[in-house]
């Protein structure tokens, strides 16, 4: 193995650990996805090194990402944030495994990927924005009334909403809602999800940090 390959191998392993443990696990504490990110990264890098051509490795990387998308539909749901981590781990492994004469441009690209993921997933970025699925114990057909009801129950400014189900028989409304919490709430906790429990039939899930 050449010196360039060894440098890229060491860089890839360091970057994969930083991405999965230093960034993802430290912020989100989901152990199973740490295993997935590391496995995807090292697996793609190993296959790319063995195949040894940029054309084949690129097609392989895109194909693997498509497979990951299919697996996501058949397994436990993951968020778009975690899909981004998947793709970052795959991209780092792919560029590290491609044949190179000079490793430093690749090292720079890997550092760029890590820097973007650190900044994009930072708790302080858009810390007041949230989204979730809310089920109300009232069937509300009027959009203005629905917006006012959601704002009152969530204690936040509703910025966008999509009615998923309006059940006039059981008198319920299910809404995918985007909202902005007050600044003091965001400052008090930029990582903990916000919830409202003003009725027994009201649930909120999938909050953005």
PyMOL commands that set and color helices and strands:
alter all, ss='L'
color gray80, all
select helices_A, chain A and resi 3-28+31-51+54-74+80-97+104-120+143-154+183-188
alter helices_A, ss='H'
color red, helices_A
select strands_A, chain A and resi 129-136+156-167+172-181+204-205
alter strands_A, ss='S'
color yellow, strands_A
deselect
rebuild
show_as cartoon
